[in-house]
Amino acid sequence: QVQLVESGGGLVQPGGSLRLSCAASESIEIYAMGWYRQAPGKQRELVATVTSGGATNYADSVKGRFTISRDNPKNTVYLQMNSLKPEDTAVYYCNAQWFKYGYWGQGTQVTISS
């Protein structure tokens, strides 16, 4: 099974930027890849996805601010986050999905605070 490792989280002031990375242990070419987040006391929610063909989808709350991308030769998916808001504070998780097979990383904390 594919193993996913997220990195790039941290503490940023409102209006700042971060780029999250998700490194996979094997080729991600066949997988739809996604970023999800979970804030304290809330359910995990979809942030952005990118299909194996490169089509992207975003939650309304991040449209125009976040960009998901994939680099198949590097087995890596990125989430560029701009104009960050306090409500973006959460643990961000990477997901790889192929039909019924889904895999998750351990998450990386993103905190937006002044």
ChimeraX commands (.cxc) that place a marker at each C-alpha (Angstrom):
marker #1 position 0.00,0.00,0.00 radius 0.5
marker #1 position 1.14,3.52,-0.68 radius 0.5
marker #1 position 2.52,5.52,2.24 radius 0.5
marker #1 position 2.04,9.28,2.34 radius 0.5
marker #1 position 4.10,11.80,4.28 radius 0.5
marker #1 position 2.97,15.41,4.58 radius 0.5
marker #1 position 5.26,18.32,5.32 radius 0.5
marker #1 position 5.31,22.10,5.16 radius 0.5
marker #1 position 2.89,23.00,7.92 radius 0.5
marker #1 position 3.59,25.65,10.50 radius 0.5
marker #1 position 2.53,28.90,12.12 radius 0.5
marker #1 position 1.78,31.78,9.77 radius 0.5
marker #1 position 0.22,35.20,10.20 radius 0.5
marker #1 position -3.10,35.97,8.51 radius 0.5
marker #1 position -2.54,36.89,4.88 radius 0.5
marker #1 position 0.55,34.73,4.65 radius 0.5
marker #1 position 1.34,31.71,2.51 radius 0.5
marker #1 position 2.40,28.12,2.97 radius 0.5
marker #1 position 3.12,25.26,0.61 radius 0.5
marker #1 position 2.30,21.77,1.79 radius 0.5
marker #1 position 3.93,18.72,0.24 radius 0.5
marker #1 position 2.80,15.11,0.24 radius 0.5
marker #1 position 5.45,12.58,-0.69 radius 0.5
marker #1 position 4.31,9.09,-1.67 radius 0.5
marker #1 position 6.29,5.88,-1.30 radius 0.5
marker #1 position 5.41,4.74,-4.82 radius 0.5
marker #1 position 4.06,6.03,-8.09 radius 0.5
marker #1 position 0.93,8.13,-7.76 radius 0.5
marker #1 position 0.05,8.11,-11.45 radius 0.5
marker #1 position -3.09,6.02,-11.06 radius 0.5
marker #1 position -4.36,7.80,-7.94 radius 0.5
marker #1 position -6.68,10.69,-7.48 radius 0.5
marker #1 position -4.91,12.81,-4.89 radius 0.5
marker #1 position -6.45,15.14,-2.39 radius 0.5
marker #1 position -5.95,17.38,0.57 radius 0.5
marker #1 position -8.37,17.35,3.48 radius 0.5
marker #1 position -8.35,19.19,6.77 radius 0.5
marker #1 position -9.75,18.77,10.23 radius 0.5
marker #1 position -10.11,21.59,12.72 radius 0.5
marker #1 position -10.57,20.92,16.46 radius 0.5
marker #1 position -14.10,19.77,17.18 radius 0.5
marker #1 position -15.01,19.55,13.50 radius 0.5
marker #1 position -15.28,16.81,10.93 radius 0.5
marker #1 position -12.63,16.24,8.33 radius 0.5
marker #1 position -13.47,18.18,5.18 radius 0.5
marker #1 position -12.29,18.20,1.61 radius 0.5
marker #1 position -9.96,21.04,0.64 radius 0.5
marker #1 position -8.89,20.16,-2.89 radius 0.5
marker #1 position -8.49,17.18,-5.19 radius 0.5
marker #1 position -6.67,16.45,-8.43 radius 0.5
marker #1 position -7.51,13.46,-10.59 radius 0.5
marker #1 position -4.99,11.23,-12.31 radius 0.5
marker #1 position -5.74,13.24,-15.44 radius 0.5
marker #1 position -5.07,16.56,-13.76 radius 0.5
marker #1 position -8.60,17.86,-13.22 radius 0.5
marker #1 position -8.91,19.85,-10.01 radius 0.5
marker #1 position -11.69,20.55,-7.57 radius 0.5
marker #1 position -11.77,22.92,-4.60 radius 0.5
marker #1 position -13.91,23.62,-1.60 radius 0.5
marker #1 position -15.72,26.93,-1.98 radius 0.5
marker #1 position -13.93,28.26,1.07 radius 0.5
marker #1 position -10.50,28.00,-0.57 radius 0.5
marker #1 position -11.26,28.76,-4.21 radius 0.5
marker #1 position -8.99,31.46,-5.55 radius 0.5
marker #1 position -6.59,31.11,-2.61 radius 0.5
marker #1 position -5.34,27.51,-2.72 radius 0.5
marker #1 position -3.85,25.58,-5.62 radius 0.5
marker #1 position -3.35,21.82,-5.74 radius 0.5
marker #1 position -0.80,20.33,-8.10 radius 0.5
marker #1 position 0.88,17.01,-8.70 radius 0.5
marker #1 position 4.34,16.03,-9.86 radius 0.5
marker #1 position 4.05,12.41,-10.89 radius 0.5
marker #1 position 7.78,11.84,-11.59 radius 0.5
marker #1 position 8.48,12.98,-8.01 radius 0.5
marker #1 position 5.53,11.07,-6.53 radius 0.5
marker #1 position 4.51,14.30,-4.82 radius 0.5
marker #1 position 1.41,16.42,-4.48 radius 0.5
marker #1 position 1.45,20.04,-3.38 radius 0.5
marker #1 position -1.02,22.48,-1.88 radius 0.5
marker #1 position -0.08,26.12,-2.31 radius 0.5
marker #1 position -2.03,28.17,0.19 radius 0.5
marker #1 position -2.18,31.95,-0.14 radius 0.5
marker #1 position -4.10,34.67,1.69 radius 0.5
marker #1 position -4.40,32.42,4.70 radius 0.5
marker #1 position -7.11,33.10,7.27 radius 0.5
marker #1 position -7.47,32.04,10.90 radius 0.5
marker #1 position -10.29,29.72,9.84 radius 0.5
marker #1 position -7.79,27.76,7.73 radius 0.5
marker #1 position -6.23,26.51,10.96 radius 0.5
marker #1 position -6.41,22.72,10.98 radius 0.5
marker #1 position -4.49,19.50,10.56 radius 0.5
marker #1 position -4.09,18.95,6.84 radius 0.5
marker #1 position -4.13,15.40,5.51 radius 0.5
marker #1 position -3.07,13.99,2.17 radius 0.5
marker #1 position -5.18,11.29,0.52 radius 0.5
marker #1 position -4.56,8.90,-2.35 radius 0.5
marker #1 position -7.62,7.24,-3.83 radius 0.5
marker #1 position -7.97,4.49,-6.44 radius 0.5
marker #1 position -11.45,3.07,-6.67 radius 0.5
marker #1 position -12.24,1.68,-3.20 radius 0.5
marker #1 position -8.63,1.86,-2.06 radius 0.5
marker #1 position -7.84,4.96,-0.06 radius 0.5
marker #1 position -4.71,5.91,1.85 radius 0.5
marker #1 position -3.99,8.72,4.28 radius 0.5
marker #1 position -0.95,10.48,5.62 radius 0.5
marker #1 position -0.40,11.34,9.26 radius 0.5
marker #1 position -1.23,15.01,8.80 radius 0.5
marker #1 position 0.57,18.31,9.22 radius 0.5
marker #1 position -0.56,21.15,11.46 radius 0.5
marker #1 position -1.32,24.53,9.94 radius 0.5
marker #1 position -1.95,27.39,12.34 radius 0.5
marker #1 position -2.92,30.87,11.22 radius 0.5
marker #1 position -2.56,33.40,13.98 radius 0.5
marker #1 position -1.14,36.84,14.66 radius 0.5
marker link #1:1,2 radius 0.2
marker link #1:2,3 radius 0.2
marker link #1:3,4 radius 0.2
marker link #1:4,5 radius 0.2
marker link #1:5,6 radius 0.2
marker link #1:6,7 radius 0.2
marker link #1:7,8 radius 0.2
marker link #1:8,9 radius 0.2
marker link #1:9,10 radius 0.2
marker link #1:10,11 radius 0.2
marker link #1:11,12 radius 0.2
marker link #1:12,13 radius 0.2
marker link #1:13,14 radius 0.2
marker link #1:14,15 radius 0.2
marker link #1:15,16 radius 0.2
marker link #1:16,17 radius 0.2
marker link #1:17,18 radius 0.2
marker link #1:18,19 radius 0.2
marker link #1:19,20 radius 0.2
marker link #1:20,21 radius 0.2
marker link #1:21,22 radius 0.2
marker link #1:22,23 radius 0.2
marker link #1:23,24 radius 0.2
marker link #1:24,25 radius 0.2
marker link #1:25,26 radius 0.2
marker link #1:26,27 radius 0.2
marker link #1:27,28 radius 0.2
marker link #1:28,29 radius 0.2
marker link #1:29,30 radius 0.2
marker link #1:30,31 radius 0.2
marker link #1:31,32 radius 0.2
marker link #1:32,33 radius 0.2
marker link #1:33,34 radius 0.2
marker link #1:34,35 radius 0.2
marker link #1:35,36 radius 0.2
marker link #1:36,37 radius 0.2
marker link #1:37,38 radius 0.2
marker link #1:38,39 radius 0.2
marker link #1:39,40 radius 0.2
marker link #1:40,41 radius 0.2
marker link #1:41,42 radius 0.2
marker link #1:42,43 radius 0.2
marker link #1:43,44 radius 0.2
marker link #1:44,45 radius 0.2
marker link #1:45,46 radius 0.2
marker link #1:46,47 radius 0.2
marker link #1:47,48 radius 0.2
marker link #1:48,49 radius 0.2
marker link #1:49,50 radius 0.2
marker link #1:50,51 radius 0.2
marker link #1:51,52 radius 0.2
marker link #1:52,53 radius 0.2
marker link #1:53,54 radius 0.2
marker link #1:54,55 radius 0.2
marker link #1:55,56 radius 0.2
marker link #1:56,57 radius 0.2
marker link #1:57,58 radius 0.2
marker link #1:58,59 radius 0.2
marker link #1:59,60 radius 0.2
marker link #1:60,61 radius 0.2
marker link #1:61,62 radius 0.2
marker link #1:62,63 radius 0.2
marker link #1:63,64 radius 0.2
marker link #1:64,65 radius 0.2
marker link #1:65,66 radius 0.2
marker link #1:66,67 radius 0.2
marker link #1:67,68 radius 0.2
marker link #1:68,69 radius 0.2
marker link #1:69,70 radius 0.2
marker link #1:70,71 radius 0.2
marker link #1:71,72 radius 0.2
marker link #1:72,73 radius 0.2
marker link #1:73,74 radius 0.2
marker link #1:74,75 radius 0.2
marker link #1:75,76 radius 0.2
marker link #1:76,77 radius 0.2
marker link #1:77,78 radius 0.2
marker link #1:78,79 radius 0.2
marker link #1:79,80 radius 0.2
marker link #1:80,81 radius 0.2
marker link #1:81,82 radius 0.2
marker link #1:82,83 radius 0.2
marker link #1:83,84 radius 0.2
marker link #1:84,85 radius 0.2
marker link #1:85,86 radius 0.2
marker link #1:86,87 radius 0.2
marker link #1:87,88 radius 0.2
marker link #1:88,89 radius 0.2
marker link #1:89,90 radius 0.2
marker link #1:90,91 radius 0.2
marker link #1:91,92 radius 0.2
marker link #1:92,93 radius 0.2
marker link #1:93,94 radius 0.2
marker link #1:94,95 radius 0.2
marker link #1:95,96 radius 0.2
marker link #1:96,97 radius 0.2
marker link #1:97,98 radius 0.2
marker link #1:98,99 radius 0.2
marker link #1:99,100 radius 0.2
marker link #1:100,101 radius 0.2
marker link #1:101,102 radius 0.2
marker link #1:102,103 radius 0.2
marker link #1:103,104 radius 0.2
marker link #1:104,105 radius 0.2
marker link #1:105,106 radius 0.2
marker link #1:106,107 radius 0.2
marker link #1:107,108 radius 0.2
marker link #1:108,109 radius 0.2
marker link #1:109,110 radius 0.2
marker link #1:110,111 radius 0.2
marker link #1:111,112 radius 0.2
marker link #1:112,113 radius 0.2
marker link #1:113,114 radius 0.2
view
